[in-house]
Amino acid sequence: MKHIKQKTSMLLLLMMTIVLVVSACSGNGAKNNPEPANENEPTAAPGNAATSELKPYKISLVYPGTPQKDETKVEDALNKLLTEKINATIDLMPIDWGAWEDKINLMIASREEVDIIFTAQWNGHAKNVGKGAFIELGELIDKYGQGIKDSLDPAFLEGAKINGKNYGVPTNKELAAAGGIVYRKDIADELGIDMSNVKTPQDLDAVYAIVKEKKPELTPLYTTAGTFNSHFFANYDFLGDSTIPGAILKDQDATTVMSVEQIDRYKEYLNLTRDFFKKGYINADAATTQVSSGDAWKAGTVFSTIEPMKPGKDAEIASAANLTGKLAQITMTEKTVATSETAGSMLGISSTSKDPARAMMLINLLHTDKEINNLLNFGIEGDHYTRSGEIITATDNTPNYNPGSAWMFGSQFLNYVWNTEDPEKWAKFKEFNQNAKVSPALGFVFDSEPVKAEVGAIANVIKQYQRALETGSVDVDKVLPEYEEKLKAAGLDKVVAEKQKQYDAFLASK
């Protein structure tokens, strides 16, 4: 298949995205769907004299991550700023990564009253929109999100739409995607391993064999799901929601939607992962553990993890794990841009929120207010870090608040940079976004409504089989056919056919 590098600037990418989305959708419709009035509806935008007219309100923010020891202290500091700006306080509600999927699904199903929830294309966003978990944000962004519109590349908002509407505000971060590994450079150097020879996943076999023999206390490759079949590594474009079957390869130009289980790349990576698992390279509890890779890094028991690549990914992990100067990264896949990247990290407003307007005001502040953004992400200056200009340095108290979640909240371009990171980090982010291979499906998001019953049934099958297969924990030859049979019985062919139908219509409208 011919690979065509897209030698585009971000302006051209933006133009392409807008053209694709506008042609594919019947219109935003936000103006015709105003939010229902509520007793807390503000009379003016935040930041002016009318802020004092707002009633006090506590905003709950739900996101995946390890609860921090100094969370209450940081909440108190945030509350002082938020009370002044939008007469609100905040309730940080982190949920451990291992428990995230089950707890967030229960929260949505039980209609628990919360305000802002982290959401993403790879985390069931479109499926949860279909369940009514999130409200449409067009009018709220227009009223209370001017800072979002001014600072965020419109490609993000356009590419994250579902049926022409936004149900989440994307984080302002890298737009391109690539896959690779982060590894213990200090260990590799100590063992005399030449990592410059590592170009592909297969090349890791020889590396992991040495690590396993010489450093048995380390897990050569720590994983909790996906492994080499993670969508960012294998370059699968699931056309809007990676939890719903049916994908194309975004680093190629094919337009046939297939179940990934039928794609040669998927089977190749399954077999490689199984081989690594049998050799003892992968943690034995990969299919069941609730310990996130971030926490495993902090425990000091890991040699490498598979990660979505961006400039300074190794330094970010090292900072959070107290491994400064000990990590390095290797990119192994082609750089791509797809809808999954525009919607890869978002904040949605729950349909159970009692004050969606105030929630949007907070999201807007996370995109515009440097003090609030950095307080949430790094804690209190002089306590959890010291600062010189834009550069921050760790203190003895940094471990008590260092969530490592900056990619989830608002604009990363407001973030301070650790003294252990490249001071040119944000300039390199902008460079990284250039010259990526653009998925032929950029701007398309699958509407699962016509097959929602099948999507629900398939989700149960995926939960039973996928993680075990993709972590190498079970026999591929035995379990993959059984998995495929169960998927078909749950309605896989119907879902893939519906995706193909909608995608063909999208392509025809371009």
C-alpha positions as CSV (number, residue, x, y, z in Angstrom):
1,M,0.0,0.0,0.0
2,K,1.4,3.3,-1.0
3,H,2.3,5.6,2.0
4,I,2.0,9.3,1.3
5,K,3.6,11.6,3.7
6,Q,1.4,14.6,4.3
7,K,3.8,17.6,4.0
8,T,1.3,20.0,5.5
9,S,1.5,22.8,7.9
10,M,-1.0,22.8,10.8
11,L,-3.0,25.5,8.9
12,L,-3.5,23.1,6.0
13,L,-4.4,20.3,8.5
14,L,-6.9,22.6,10.1
15,M,-8.5,23.4,6.7
16,M,-8.7,19.7,5.8
17,T,-10.3,18.9,9.1
18,I,-12.9,21.6,8.8
19,V,-13.8,20.7,5.2
20,L,-14.2,17.0,6.2
21,V,-16.3,17.6,9.2
22,V,-18.5,20.3,7.6
23,S,-19.2,18.1,4.6
24,A,-19.9,15.1,6.7
25,C,-22.3,16.6,9.2
26,S,-25.7,18.3,8.8
27,G,-24.7,21.2,11.0
28,N,-23.8,21.9,14.6
29,G,-27.3,22.5,15.8
30,A,-26.0,24.0,19.0
31,K,-27.9,27.2,18.5
32,N,-31.2,25.3,18.3
33,N,-30.5,23.2,21.4
34,P,-30.0,25.5,24.3
35,E,-29.2,24.1,27.7
36,P,-32.1,23.8,30.1
37,A,-32.3,26.7,32.5
38,N,-31.3,26.0,36.1
39,E,-31.3,28.1,39.3
40,N,-27.6,28.6,39.1
41,E,-27.6,29.9,35.5
42,P,-25.0,32.8,35.6
43,T,-26.1,36.2,34.4
44,A,-22.7,37.1,33.0
45,A,-19.4,35.5,31.9
46,P,-16.7,34.9,34.5
47,G,-14.0,37.4,35.2
48,N,-16.1,40.5,35.5
49,A,-18.0,42.4,38.2
50,A,-21.0,40.2,37.8
51,T,-19.1,37.2,39.2
52,S,-20.2,38.3,42.6
53,E,-23.8,37.6,41.6
54,L,-23.1,33.9,41.1
55,K,-24.3,31.6,43.9
56,P,-21.6,29.5,45.6
57,Y,-21.2,26.1,43.9
58,K,-18.8,23.1,44.3
59,I,-17.6,21.6,41.0
60,S,-16.7,17.9,41.0
61,L,-13.9,16.8,38.7
62,V,-13.6,13.1,38.0
63,Y,-10.5,11.7,36.3
64,P,-8.3,8.6,36.3
65,G,-5.2,8.8,38.5
66,T,-3.7,7.9,41.8
67,P,-5.1,10.0,44.7
68,Q,-2.5,12.3,46.1
69,K,-1.5,12.7,49.8
70,D,-1.8,16.5,49.6
71,E,-5.0,16.6,47.5
72,T,-7.0,18.5,50.2
73,K,-4.2,21.1,50.6
74,V,-4.2,21.7,46.8
75,E,-8.0,21.9,46.8
76,D,-7.9,24.6,49.4
77,A,-5.5,26.6,47.4
78,L,-7.6,26.2,44.2
79,N,-10.7,27.2,46.1
80,K,-9.3,30.6,47.0
81,L,-8.7,31.3,43.3
82,L,-11.9,29.8,42.0
83,T,-14.1,31.6,44.6
84,E,-12.6,34.9,43.5
85,K,-13.0,34.2,39.8
86,I,-16.3,32.2,39.5
87,N,-17.5,31.9,43.1
88,A,-16.9,28.1,43.0
89,T,-14.9,25.5,44.9
90,I,-13.6,22.2,43.6
91,D,-13.9,18.6,44.6
92,L,-11.0,16.6,43.0
93,M,-12.2,13.0,42.5
94,P,-9.3,10.9,41.1
95,I,-10.0,7.2,40.5
96,D,-7.2,4.7,40.3
97,W,-6.5,3.6,36.7
98,G,-7.1,0.0,37.5
99,A,-10.6,0.7,38.8
100,W,-11.4,3.5,36.4
101,E,-13.4,1.6,33.7
102,D,-15.7,-0.2,36.2
103,K,-16.2,2.8,38.4
104,I,-16.9,5.3,35.7
105,N,-19.4,2.9,34.0
106,L,-21.2,2.5,37.4
107,M,-21.2,6.2,37.9
108,I,-22.8,6.8,34.5
109,A,-25.3,4.0,34.9
110,S,-26.3,5.1,38.4
111,R,-26.7,8.7,37.3
112,E,-24.4,9.9,40.1
113,E,-24.4,13.7,40.3
114,V,-21.0,15.0,39.2
115,D,-19.9,17.9,37.0
116,I,-16.9,17.3,34.9
117,I,-15.6,13.8,33.8
118,F,-12.4,13.0,31.8
119,T,-13.3,11.3,28.6
120,A,-11.5,10.2,25.4
121,Q,-12.0,8.4,22.1
122,W,-10.1,5.4,23.4
123,N,-12.1,5.4,26.6
124,G,-15.6,4.9,25.2
125,H,-16.5,8.5,24.6
126,A,-18.9,8.0,21.7
127,K,-20.5,5.0,23.5
128,N,-21.1,7.1,26.6
129,V,-22.4,10.0,24.6
130,G,-24.9,7.5,23.2
131,K,-25.9,6.6,26.8
132,G,-26.6,10.2,27.5
133,A,-23.7,10.6,29.9
134,F,-22.6,14.0,28.5
135,I,-24.4,17.1,27.5
136,E,-23.8,18.9,24.2
137,L,-21.5,21.9,24.7
138,G,-21.9,24.2,21.7
139,E,-23.8,27.0,23.4
140,L,-21.9,26.7,26.7
141,I,-18.6,27.1,24.8
142,D,-20.0,30.1,23.0
143,K,-21.1,31.7,26.3
144,Y,-18.4,30.7,28.8
145,G,-15.6,29.2,26.7
146,Q,-14.2,32.1,24.7
147,G,-10.8,31.4,26.1
148,I,-11.0,27.9,24.8
149,K,-12.0,29.1,21.3
150,D,-9.2,31.7,21.3
151,S,-6.4,29.3,22.4
152,L,-7.3,25.9,21.1
153,D,-6.6,25.0,17.4
154,P,-10.1,24.6,15.9
155,A,-8.9,21.2,14.4
156,F,-9.4,19.8,17.9
157,L,-13.0,20.9,18.4
158,E,-14.0,20.1,14.8
159,G,-12.3,16.7,14.9
160,A,-13.9,15.7,18.2
161,K,-17.5,16.3,17.1
162,I,-20.1,13.6,17.1
163,N,-22.9,14.2,14.5
164,G,-21.7,17.8,14.4
165,K,-21.7,18.4,18.1
166,N,-19.1,18.6,20.8
167,Y,-19.6,16.6,24.0
168,G,-16.1,17.1,25.3
169,V,-13.5,19.9,25.3
170,P,-10.2,18.6,24.1
171,T,-7.0,19.2,25.9
172,N,-4.6,21.5,24.0
173,K,-1.7,19.2,23.5
174,E,0.1,17.3,20.8
175,L,-2.1,16.6,17.8
176,A,0.0,13.9,16.1
177,A,0.5,10.4,17.5
178,A,3.1,7.7,17.4
179,G,3.9,4.6,19.4
180,G,7.1,3.4,21.1
181,I,8.7,2.5,24.4
182,V,10.1,4.3,27.4
183,Y,12.9,2.4,29.1
184,R,15.5,2.5,31.9
185,K,18.5,4.0,30.1
186,D,20.6,3.7,33.2
187,I,20.0,-0.1,33.3
188,A,20.6,-0.5,29.6
189,D,23.9,1.4,29.9
190,E,24.9,-0.6,33.0
191,L,24.2,-3.9,31.1
192,G,26.0,-2.7,27.9
193,I,22.8,-2.9,25.8
194,D,23.0,-0.9,22.6
195,M,19.4,0.5,22.3
196,S,20.2,2.3,19.1
197,N,19.7,-1.1,17.4
198,V,16.1,-1.2,18.6
199,K,13.8,-0.1,15.7
200,T,10.9,-2.6,15.9
201,P,9.0,-4.5,18.7
202,Q,10.8,-7.7,17.5
203,D,14.2,-6.1,18.2
204,L,13.2,-6.0,21.9
205,D,13.5,-9.7,22.3
206,A,17.2,-9.7,22.7
207,V,17.1,-6.7,25.0
208,Y,14.5,-8.3,27.3
209,A,16.4,-11.5,27.4
210,I,19.4,-9.7,28.9
211,V,17.3,-7.7,31.4
212,K,15.5,-10.8,32.6
213,E,18.8,-12.7,33.1
214,K,20.8,-9.8,34.6
215,K,18.1,-7.9,36.5
216,P,15.5,-10.5,37.6
217,E,14.0,-8.0,40.0
218,L,12.8,-5.9,37.0
219,T,9.8,-6.6,34.7
220,P,11.3,-6.2,31.2
221,L,7.9,-5.0,29.8
222,Y,5.1,-3.9,32.1
223,T,1.7,-3.7,30.6
224,T,-2.0,-3.7,31.7
225,A,-3.7,-3.8,28.3
226,G,-3.2,-3.5,24.6
227,T,0.5,-3.9,24.6
228,F,1.7,-3.7,20.9
229,N,-2.0,-3.7,19.8
230,S,-2.7,-0.4,21.6
231,H,-4.4,1.8,19.0
232,F,-1.6,4.4,19.1
233,F,1.1,1.8,18.5
234,A,-0.6,-0.4,15.9
235,N,-2.1,2.7,14.2
236,Y,-5.7,1.5,14.2
237,D,-8.3,4.1,13.5
238,F,-11.5,2.9,15.1
239,L,-13.4,5.8,13.4
240,G,-14.5,7.6,16.5
241,D,-14.4,5.1,19.5
242,S,-11.9,2.4,20.0
243,T,-14.2,0.4,22.2
244,I,-16.5,-0.2,19.2
245,P,-15.2,-2.8,16.7
246,G,-14.3,-2.0,13.1
247,A,-11.2,-0.1,12.1
248,I,-8.9,0.9,9.3
249,L,-5.1,1.3,9.4
250,K,-4.5,5.0,9.7
251,D,-0.9,4.8,8.4
252,Q,-2.3,3.4,5.1
253,D,-4.9,4.5,2.6
254,A,-7.3,1.6,2.6
255,T,-11.0,2.4,3.1
256,T,-12.3,-1.0,4.0
257,V,-13.5,-1.3,7.6
258,M,-12.5,-4.5,9.3
259,S,-12.6,-6.1,12.6
260,V,-9.0,-5.8,13.9
261,E,-9.0,-9.5,14.7
262,Q,-9.0,-10.0,10.9
263,I,-6.0,-7.7,10.3
264,D,-2.6,-9.4,9.9
265,R,-0.9,-6.7,12.0
266,Y,-3.2,-7.5,15.0
267,K,-2.4,-11.3,14.8
268,E,1.3,-10.6,14.4
269,Y,1.3,-8.5,17.5
270,L,-0.8,-10.9,19.4
271,N,1.7,-13.7,18.7
272,L,4.7,-11.5,19.5
273,T,3.2,-10.5,22.8
274,R,2.3,-14.1,23.7
275,D,5.9,-15.1,22.9
276,F,7.2,-12.4,25.3
277,F,4.7,-13.4,28.0
278,K,5.8,-17.1,27.8
279,K,9.5,-16.0,28.0
280,G,8.7,-14.1,31.2
281,Y,9.3,-10.7,29.8
282,I,5.8,-9.4,30.7
283,N,4.3,-9.2,34.2
284,A,2.4,-12.3,34.9
285,D,-0.7,-10.4,36.3
286,A,-1.0,-8.2,33.2
287,A,-4.6,-9.4,32.5
288,T,-5.8,-8.7,36.0
289,T,-3.6,-6.1,37.7
290,Q,-5.0,-2.8,38.8
291,V,-1.6,-1.2,39.2
292,S,-1.1,1.4,36.6
293,S,2.1,1.7,34.6
294,G,2.7,5.0,36.4
295,D,2.5,3.4,39.8
296,A,4.7,0.5,38.6
297,W,7.4,3.0,37.5
298,K,7.2,4.6,40.9
299,A,7.8,1.2,42.6
300,G,11.0,0.9,40.6
301,T,10.2,-2.6,39.3
302,V,9.9,-1.8,35.6
303,F,12.5,-1.7,32.7
304,S,10.1,-0.5,30.0
305,T,6.5,0.3,29.0
306,I,4.8,0.9,25.7
307,E,3.6,4.5,25.4
308,P,2.0,7.0,23.1
309,M,5.0,9.1,22.0
310,K,5.6,12.8,22.1
311,P,8.6,15.0,22.8
312,G,9.7,14.6,26.4
313,K,7.5,11.6,27.2
314,D,10.4,9.9,29.0
315,A,11.1,13.0,31.1
316,E,7.4,13.3,32.1
317,I,7.3,9.7,33.4
318,A,10.7,10.1,35.1
319,S,9.5,13.2,36.9
320,A,6.4,11.6,38.2
321,A,8.3,8.4,39.2
322,N,11.3,10.1,40.8
323,L,13.6,8.6,38.1
324,T,15.0,11.8,36.7
325,G,17.7,11.3,34.2
326,K,17.2,7.5,34.2
327,L,14.7,7.1,31.3
328,A,14.8,7.4,27.5
329,Q,12.3,6.8,24.7
330,I,12.3,5.1,21.3
331,T,9.6,5.9,18.7
332,M,8.8,2.8,16.6
333,T,5.8,3.7,14.5
334,E,4.9,6.3,11.8
335,K,3.5,9.6,13.1
336,T,-0.2,10.0,12.3
337,V,-3.2,12.2,12.8
338,A,-6.7,10.9,13.2
339,T,-9.9,11.8,14.9
340,S,-8.7,9.7,17.8
341,E,-6.0,12.3,18.4
342,T,-8.3,15.3,18.4
343,A,-10.5,13.4,20.9
344,G,-7.7,11.6,22.8
345,S,-8.1,13.7,26.0
346,M,-11.2,15.7,26.8
347,L,-13.2,17.0,29.7
348,G,-17.0,16.4,29.3
349,I,-19.8,17.9,31.4
350,S,-22.0,15.2,32.9
351,S,-25.7,15.3,32.2
352,T,-26.2,15.0,35.9
353,S,-24.4,18.3,36.6
354,K,-26.5,20.8,38.5
355,D,-24.6,23.8,37.0
356,P,-23.2,23.0,33.6
357,A,-22.4,26.7,33.0
358,R,-20.1,26.8,36.1
359,A,-18.4,23.6,34.9
360,M,-17.7,25.2,31.6
361,M,-16.3,28.2,33.4
362,L,-13.8,26.0,35.1
363,I,-12.8,24.2,31.9
364,N,-12.3,27.6,30.3
365,L,-10.0,28.6,33.2
366,L,-7.9,25.5,32.7
367,H,-7.4,26.6,29.1
368,T,-6.5,30.2,30.0
369,D,-5.5,30.7,33.6
370,K,-1.8,29.8,34.1
371,E,-2.0,29.9,37.9
372,I,-5.0,27.6,38.2
373,N,-3.8,25.2,35.5
374,N,-0.4,24.8,37.2
375,L,-1.8,24.6,40.7
376,L,-4.0,21.7,39.6
377,N,-1.2,19.9,37.8
378,F,1.9,20.5,40.0
379,G,0.6,21.7,43.4
380,I,1.6,24.7,45.5
381,E,4.7,26.8,44.6
382,G,7.2,26.8,47.4
383,D,5.8,23.6,48.7
384,H,5.5,21.0,46.0
385,Y,8.0,22.7,43.7
386,T,10.1,25.9,43.4
387,R,10.0,28.1,40.3
388,S,12.4,30.2,38.3
389,G,10.5,31.7,35.4
390,E,8.8,28.8,33.5
391,I,11.1,26.2,35.0
392,I,10.2,24.3,38.1
393,T,12.3,22.2,40.4
394,A,11.2,19.4,42.7
395,T,11.2,19.7,46.5
396,D,11.2,17.0,49.3
397,N,7.4,17.4,49.3
398,T,6.9,16.8,45.5
399,P,5.9,13.1,46.0
400,N,2.9,14.2,48.1
401,Y,1.4,16.0,45.0
402,N,2.7,14.9,41.6
403,P,-0.3,13.4,39.8
404,G,1.4,13.4,36.3
405,S,-2.0,14.2,34.7
406,A,-1.2,17.4,32.9
407,W,-2.2,15.9,29.5
408,M,-5.8,15.7,30.8
409,F,-6.5,19.3,31.8
410,G,-7.0,22.4,29.7
411,S,-3.9,23.6,27.9
412,Q,-0.5,21.9,28.2
413,F,1.0,25.0,26.7
414,L,0.3,26.8,30.0
415,N,2.3,24.2,32.0
416,Y,5.5,24.9,33.6
417,V,8.4,22.7,32.6
418,W,10.4,20.6,35.1
419,N,14.1,21.4,35.2
420,T,14.7,17.8,34.2
421,E,12.8,18.4,30.9
422,D,13.8,20.1,27.7
423,P,13.2,23.8,28.1
424,E,12.2,23.9,24.5
425,K,9.5,21.2,25.1
426,W,6.5,23.2,23.9
427,A,8.3,24.4,20.7
428,K,9.1,20.8,20.0
429,F,5.4,19.8,20.5
430,K,4.5,22.2,17.8
431,E,7.2,20.8,15.5
432,F,6.0,17.2,16.4
433,N,2.5,18.1,15.0
434,Q,3.9,18.8,11.5
435,N,4.3,16.3,8.6
436,A,2.2,13.5,10.1
437,K,0.4,10.9,7.9
438,V,-3.2,12.0,7.9
439,S,-5.8,9.2,8.3
440,P,-8.3,9.1,5.4
441,A,-11.0,9.1,8.1
442,L,-9.9,12.3,9.8
443,G,-13.1,14.1,10.9
444,F,-15.4,11.0,10.8
445,V,-17.0,9.7,14.0
446,F,-19.2,6.6,13.9
447,D,-22.8,7.0,15.1
448,S,-23.5,3.8,17.0
449,E,-27.2,4.5,17.6
450,P,-28.4,2.1,14.8
451,V,-26.5,-0.8,16.4
452,K,-26.6,0.2,20.1
453,A,-27.9,-3.2,21.2
454,E,-25.1,-5.1,19.4
455,V,-22.5,-2.6,20.7
456,G,-23.7,-3.3,24.3
457,A,-23.5,-7.1,23.7
458,I,-20.1,-6.9,22.1
459,A,-18.8,-4.8,25.1
460,N,-19.4,-7.8,27.4
461,V,-17.5,-10.1,25.1
462,I,-14.6,-7.7,24.8
463,K,-14.4,-7.4,28.6
464,Q,-14.2,-11.2,28.8
465,Y,-11.5,-11.8,26.2
466,Q,-9.6,-8.8,24.9
467,R,-7.3,-7.9,27.8
468,A,-6.1,-11.5,28.3
469,L,-5.4,-11.9,24.6
470,E,-3.7,-8.5,24.1
471,T,-1.4,-8.9,27.1
472,G,-0.2,-12.4,25.9
473,S,-1.8,-14.1,28.9
474,V,-3.6,-16.8,27.0
475,D,-2.9,-19.1,24.0
476,V,-3.7,-17.2,20.9
477,D,-4.4,-20.2,18.7
478,K,-6.9,-21.5,21.2
479,V,-8.6,-18.3,22.5
480,L,-8.7,-16.0,19.4
481,P,-11.1,-18.2,17.4
482,E,-13.3,-18.5,20.5
483,Y,-13.2,-14.7,20.9
484,E,-14.1,-14.1,17.3
485,E,-17.0,-16.6,17.4
486,K,-18.4,-14.8,20.5
487,L,-18.0,-11.4,18.8
488,K,-19.9,-12.6,15.7
489,A,-22.7,-14.1,17.9
490,A,-23.0,-10.7,19.6
491,G,-23.5,-8.9,16.3
492,L,-19.9,-8.0,15.1
493,D,-20.7,-8.2,11.4
494,K,-23.7,-5.9,11.7
495,V,-21.6,-3.3,13.6
496,V,-18.8,-3.4,11.1
497,A,-21.3,-3.2,8.2
498,E,-22.9,-0.2,9.7
499,K,-19.5,1.5,10.2
500,Q,-18.6,0.8,6.6
501,K,-21.9,2.2,5.4
502,Q,-21.4,5.5,7.4
503,Y,-17.8,5.7,6.4
504,D,-18.6,5.3,2.7
505,A,-21.1,8.1,3.0
506,F,-18.5,10.3,4.7
507,L,-15.9,9.6,1.9
508,A,-18.5,10.2,-0.8
509,S,-19.3,13.6,0.7
510,K,-15.7,14.8,0.7
